[in-house]
Amino acid sequence: MPSRKARRARAEQVPGEDLIRTLYEEHGRSLLAYAIRLTNDRAAAEDVVQETLLRAWKHADDLEHGIGSVRGWLLTVARNIITDRARARAVRPTEVNQTVDIPTPARDHADEVVDTITVLGAIEQLTPEHRAVIVELYYRGHTVNETAAALQIAPGTVKSRTYHAVRALRTALGAKAKGAKGGAR
């Protein structure tokens, strides 16, 4: 951190720096609160305060020797900056999302292949009765009644076997997932 003497020497080199520092210390909070109320955006309000103080620095002589309220001048400048920005946004045409003609990258099917092999391995571990129900319902897309007719069993039996088959698959796939996680350590 520069010494007091170095800051004073720098302030003497840049006219109006002490004025801006004083203005910010005295009016910075109220100026920021005012800008936040007008913009409903803290970041935009901070930009407005900075621009207001920059304009105050450019008009330092007018502020030091002028007549009237300095706070009033600062608030008016801040309001004008916000108004100018709002008008500039209103004049700009609205942006439209345009599709970019970028070819889609080729998908890597490795994960799908691994998942398919894993599920088929788990299905092979099921009993023949449970496997038949799963194949009819999930792979062939049949309803419970269609599956019952195809396998020549009662619909209630299809539901029961499905329940037990899905539980067995969850157990088998869960054990493989835990084994894969444990092996990756």
KETINU-802528 format. One record per atom (N, C-alpha, C): x, y, z. Coordinates in steps of 0.001 Angstrom, whole numbers, plus 524288, in hexadecimal, padded with zeros to 5 digits. Layout:
KETINU-802528
XYZ
...
//
This chain:
KETINU-802528
8035C7FB6A80000
800008000080000
80387804D080000
80275808807FC6F
805D080D1E7FC21
805558107980100
8099A8131F80228
8099981684806C3
8062C81B49805CB
8051581DF4809FB
801DA8229F809A2
80470826B580621
8098F827188068A
80C7D82ADB80361
80C0D8297B7FD98
80C758245B7FC53
80C0B822AC7F6D7
80694823AD7F4BE
80296822BF7F7F1
7FD38823CA7F636
7FC5D829917F555
7FE6C82CC67F8C2
7FDD8832697F83B
800918344E7F343
80543832387F22B
8081D833BB7ED70
805168320C7E898
802CC82D577E8BC
7FFB582B867E448
7FACE82ED07E3A6
7F85A830457E7EE
7F3A2833807E7B1
7F4D4838D57E566
7F97E83ACA7E682
7FAEE83FD77E44B
7FBD483F597DE6C
7FD7A83ABF7DCA0
7FE65839EA7D716
7F941839657D41E
7F54A837167D67D
7F03E836467D3F0
7EC5C83A247D63C
7EB1E83E4A7D358
7E77A842207D576
7E20C83FC57D62D
7DF9B840F47DA81
7DA4983F3A7DB8C
7D9F0839F87DE3E
7DE52837477DF15
7DE1E832187E17C
7DC238326E7E718
7DDFA8364F7E9F7
7DC16836F87EF55
7D63F838297EF59
7D48B83B4B7EB86
7CF0283C957EB2B
7CBCB837A37EA5B
7CD7E8344D7E6D7
7CA9082F847E5AE
7CA8A82BEA7EA67
7CF0782B777ED04
7CF4B828367F1B7
7CB7C82A497F5D2
7CB6A82F607F686
7C7E0831C77FA53
7C22F830FC7F8BC
7C113831B37F3AB
7BBB4830E87F1D1
7B9F682B4D7F2C3
7BD6A8279F7F1BD
7BBFE822297F278
7BB1B820F47F838
7BE73823037FB9F
7BDD68220F80137
7B8CC824708034D
7B7728291380167
7B2D082BD280366
7ADC282A09800CB
7ADF8828EA7FBB5
7A91D827F97F8CF
7A8DA822927F63C
7ACEA81F787F6B6
7AD2081A737F3FF
7A8BE816C37F571
7A7AA8163B7FA7D
7A389812997FC31
79E278143E7FA3F
79CEB819407FAEB
797BD81AFF7F93D
7974481AD97F34F
79B8481BF47F091
79B7E81BBE7EADE
79AAF8161D7E908
79D4C812717EB92
79CA680CF17EA34
7971780B167EB65
7950B80C877EFE2
78FAE80AF77F147
78BC480D247ED56
78C89811EE7EBBC
789168146F7E7E1
78962811887E2A4
78E23810487E105
78ED780D967DC06
78C8B808127DC3B
78D11805737E0A8
78AC6800357E135
784DC800837E0D4
78282804697E34D
77CCE8050A7E300
77B08805E27DD62
77E12808C97DA5E
77C79809E97D4FA
77D88805637D13A
781AB8025C7D23B
783177FE3B7CE8B
781637F8C87D034
780817F8017D542
77F537F2D27D762
783B37EEF17D63B
7887B7F0E57D5CE
78CF87ED967D499
791C67F00E7D715
793FF7ED587DAF2
7986A7EF987DDD0
79D227F07F7DA4C
79E5A7ECD57D6E4
7A2EB7ED687D37C
7A2437F21A7CFE0
79D9C7F2AE7CDAA
79C9D7F72E7CA45
79CD87FC387CD6A
79AE77FC137D237
79AFE800B17D58E
7A09B8023E7D6DB
7A3F67FE6D7D7CE
7A9717FFA37D8E2
7AC07802227D41D
7AAA5800407CF75
7ACB0802A97CAAC
7AAD68084D7CA31
7A5F0809477CB96
7A3CD80E917CB55
7A6A6812237CF29
7A7AB810447D3E2
7AA7C813687D7C5
7AFF1814B27D5B8
7B27B810DA7D37B
7B7B9811C27D163
7B78B815CB7CCFB
7B3D78154A7C975
7B3558190D7C52E
7B20081E787C742
7AEBC81EBE7CB44
7AD58823C97CDA2
7B22A826657CFF8
7B54E823667D2C3
7BA06825A57D50E
7BE048271D7D0E3
7BE2E8243D7CCA3
7C1A0825AF7C852
7BFF182AEE7C605
7BAE782B9F7C565
7B8F9830AB7C361
7B9EB835037C753
7B984833CB7CC55
7BAB7837B67D05B
7C072839497D00A
7C3DD835787CF0C
7C9698369B7CE82
7CA6583A217C9C8
7C789839267C57F
7C82783C637C0C9
7C62C841EE7C1B6
7C273842927C53E
7C032847B97C66B
7C1B6849757CBEC
7C65B8482D7CD93
7C81B8495F7D2E6
7C7F184F347D406
7C995852647D044
7C9928580D7D124
7C40A85A187D202
7C03C858237CEF6
7BAD3859D57CF98
7B8B58584A7D4EC
7BA1E8539E7D6CD
7B826851CF7DBD6
7BA8C854DC7E060
7BF978561D7DFFF
7C22B858E67E448
7C05F85E8D7E4A8
7BF47860EF7E02E
7BDEF866807E033
7B84A867817DEA7
7B5528635E7DDDB
7AFF7864057DC11
7AC40865687E076
7A7A7866C97DED8
7A38A868287E292
79F9D863AC7E291
79DB5862447E70C
799D185E237E761
79BEB859627EA42
798A28558F7EA9A
799CC850CF7ED81
79D1584D107EA40
7A15D84B497EC87
7A4AB847727E9E5
7A1C38423C7E98E
79F19840C67EDBE
79C2783BE37EDB8
797E583C0C7E990
79549840597E912
7914E840EE7E50B
7939A840407DF9A
7984A8429A7DECB
79AE8842177D9BB
79C3883C657D8B2
79E518399F7DC95
79FCB834277DBF8
79B0B830B77DAD5
796CD831947DDB1
7921182E777DCD8
78FBC82F7C7D774
78FF38345A7D5B8
78DF1835A67D082
79139833087CC48
796548333A7CCE3
799C1830B17C915
798C582ACE7C908
7983C8286A7CD92
79735822C67CDDD
7920D821757CB26
78E058247B7CC29
788EE823907C9A2
78968824167C3BA
78C49828077C1EB
78CFD828C67BC4A
78FEC824347B9CE
793D58222C7BC7F
796C081DB17BA7A
7932B818FA7B9FE
790038180E7BDFE
78C65813987BDE4
788718143D7B980
78671818F57B8D7
782A981A057B4A7
7852F8192B7AF4F
789F781B177AEA3
78CB181A647A9A7
78D828149A7A872
78EF3811967AC59
78FC880BFA7AB7F
78AAC809327AA22
7866C80AB57ACB8
7815A8084A7AB96
77FA28099B7A607
7807780E687A465
77F1080FF079F12
7826C80D1279B16
7876880C6D79C34
78AD8809AA79898
78931803F779804
787918018779C58
785BB7FC1A79C09
780AC7FBC0798F2
77D427FFA579980
7783A7FF88796D3
778E68002E790ED
77CEB802F078F4C
77DC7803DF789C2
780197FF1D78714
7833D7FC1D789E2
785B87F77B787A2
781AA7F36D7862C
782557F0EE781C0
77EAB7ECB97806F
77F787E8217842B
77B487E54A78519
77BB27E0D47889C
77EE67DC94785F8
782027DA0378916
785527D5E378702
7821C7D0F97863B
783277CE4D78207
7805C7C98C780B7
7844A7C514780C0
782B47C0E27832C
786257BC5378325
7863F7BA0877DAE
78AD87B9D077B6F
78B717B77D7764C
78E407B24E776E7
78C707AE9A773EB
78EF97A9907742C
7941E7A9DE77137
797FC7A79D77374
79D1A7A77C77100
79D9D7A24076E3F
79F5D7A26F76969
79FD779D9E7665F
7A4DD79ACC767B9
7A4D47985B76C46
7A9477954376DF9
7A78578F9676DE0
7AA5778C6076B1F
7A8AF786E376AFC
7A90F7847977065
7A54A7814277194
7A54F77EBF776B1
7A9A777AAE776D0
7AC6C77A7B77B23
7B0B1776AF77B6D
7AE8C7712377B94
7B18C76D9E7798B
7AFF4768227799A
7AFB87664677F42
7AB7E7638D78095
7AAD3761BC785EE
7AE4475D05786F0
7B03A75CD678B8A
7B33C7585478D36
7AF6B7547C78FAD
7AEE87500178D52
7AB1374C2B78F1C
7AD657486079318
7B20D74969794DD
7B4A4745C979873
7B18B7451179D80
7AFA57496079FBA
7ACAA748EB7A498
7A7AE745C57A3D1
7A509746A379F64
7A042743B279E57
7A16E73DE479DBF
7A5B973CA279B2C
7A7327372F79A73
7A85C7349F79FB6
7AB46737577A301
7AC8C735417A82C
7A794734787AB5D
7A3FE738537AB31
79F12737D27AE18
79BE77332A7AC1E
79BB8732807A6F8
798C772E257A4BA
79B17728EC7A66C
7A036728817A63A
7A2C7723A57A7D6
7A1BA7228F7AD9C
7A1E8726A67B0C7
7A0FC7260C7B667
79B6F724337B771
7979B7269F7B4D5
79221725237B5AA
7912C71F997B3AC
7934B71E4C7AF1F
79289718FF7AD18
794F3714EF7B0B9
799757162E7B2F0
79BE87129C7B6B1
7987D711DE7BB7D
79610716177BD4F
792A5715B07C1E6
78DBD7129E7C094
78BAC713497BBD2
786FA710657BA3B
7882770A917B9D4
78CD57093D7B81D
78E48703B47B7B2
78E78701097BD06
78F39704117C132
78F6E701D57C674
789FD7009B7C893
785E6702B97C611
7808B701C17C7DC
77EF06FC237C6A9
77AF36FA7F7C982
778B96F5577C851
776196F5AE7C2F8
7756B6F13A7C03C
772E86F15D7BB0B
76D6E6F3CE7BB2D
76A756F2D87BF65
7652F6F5067BFC7
7655A6FAFD7C034
768D46FCEB7C38F
7694B702997C43D
76B68705247BF46
76F3C702A97BCCA
7717E704C17B804
76D57705327B3C4
76A047013B7B332
765F7701427AF24
76232705C97AFED
760BB706D57B4D2
75D2670B317B5F0
75FBA7106A7B490
764997111F7B602
76760716087B4E6
767E0716E47AF06
7692E712BF7AC2C
769C87132E7A67F
7649A714BA7A403
76067712417A589
75B49713787A33B
75987719087A47E
75A2671A957A963
7583C71FBF7AAFB
75BB1724367A905
760C5723CD7A9E3
764377283E7A8F5
766B8728497A38B
76800723B27A17A
76A997239F79C62
766C172340797DE
7628B7205F798A9
75EAC71FE97947A
75A3B723D37951D
75A07726527999A
7563472A7A79A75
750A0728A079B2E
74FE8723DA79CDA
74A9E721C779DA6
74855723B17A2CD
74339723B37A311
7408B724FB7A7F0
740937202D7AB6D
73E93720D17B03C
73E5571C707B3E4
73ADF718227B1A8
7365E719957AF7B
732C1715A47AD56
73523712F47A893
737CC715E07A52F
73A49713777A09C
73EA670FBB7A246
741A57115B7A649
745CD70E067A84C
743787090E7AAAA
73F2E709907AD90
73C9C705057AFE9
73AC87013C7ABB1
7389F703577A781
736D06FFFD7A339
73B6D6FD5C7A079
73F9E7003D79F93
7442A6FE0E79CD0
746D46F9D37A009
747206FA967A526
749C96F6C87A889
7460E6F2BE7AACF
741016F3727A9D0
73CE26EFF27ABA9
73CF26EF837B19C
73D066F4267B41B
73CA56F46F7B9CD
738B66F8AB7BB26
7373C6F8F87C012
733686FCD47C1CF
735E6702437C20E
732B27067C7C125
734CB70BCA7C177
7372270CFE7C6D3
734E070AF77CAF4
736FD70BCA7D036
73C6B709687D0C1
73D30704EE7CE3F
7424E702617CE52
74648705B07CB5C
744A37081E7C702
7481E70B967C40A
749DE7101B7C78B
7462E712697CA65
74774716D07CDD5
74B34715207D22C
74A29710B87D481
74D6E70EBD7D8B9
752F670D977D6CE
7535970AE17D257
75882709A27D03A
75B7770E997CE9E
758927125A7CC96
75B07717527CB19
75D4C719FB7CFE2
75A4F71A287D41C
75C1C71C937D8F1
7612971A0A7DACE
76126714DD7DB17
765B77120D7DD0C
76A52712747D93F
76947712777D42F
76D6E712E07D044
7700B718417D08E
76CF371C5A7D115
76F22721A57D16F
77264722327D668
77090720007DAB1
773A5720277DF8F
778D271D4C7DEE2
778A5718D57DC48
77D72715DA7DB6A
78129718E17D7D4
77F0771B777D3E4
7824E71EA57D061
784CD723317D352
781C3725B27D69B
783E772A0F7D9B3
7885D728327DD2A
7878D723B97DF88
78B9E721917E2EB
7907D720497DFBE
78FC671DBC7DB4F
7943B71C397D808
797097210B7D5EC
79419724D57D401
796867298E7D1CE
798FA72CE57D615
7969972CFA7DAA5
798D172FDE7DF07
79DF472D877E0D0
79E3F7285C7E0E7
7A319725BF7E272
7A75E726C77DE74
7A5FF726EA7D96A
7A9E0728087D55F
7ABB672DAE7D5C5
7A814731487D6E9
7A984736CA7D762
7AD27737947DC1B
7ABF6734F67E06D
7AF5E7357B7E4FF
7B4B57330F7E3F1
7B4C172EAF7E11A
7B9B472C387DFBC
7BCEB72FB17DC24
7BA4A7326D7D884
7BD12735E37D4EA
7BF5373A8D7D7E2
7BC5E73CA17DB9E
7BE43741087DEB8
7C2C373F547E22F
7C23873ACD7E481
7C65E738D77E7FA
7CB4A7379B7E4F6
7CAB8735A97E025
7CF3C734607DD00
7D1FA739327DAE6
7CF3773DAD7DA94
7D182742627D865
7D5077452E7DC4E
7D4CE743C27E13B
7D7E4746777E531
7DD5D745767E49E
//
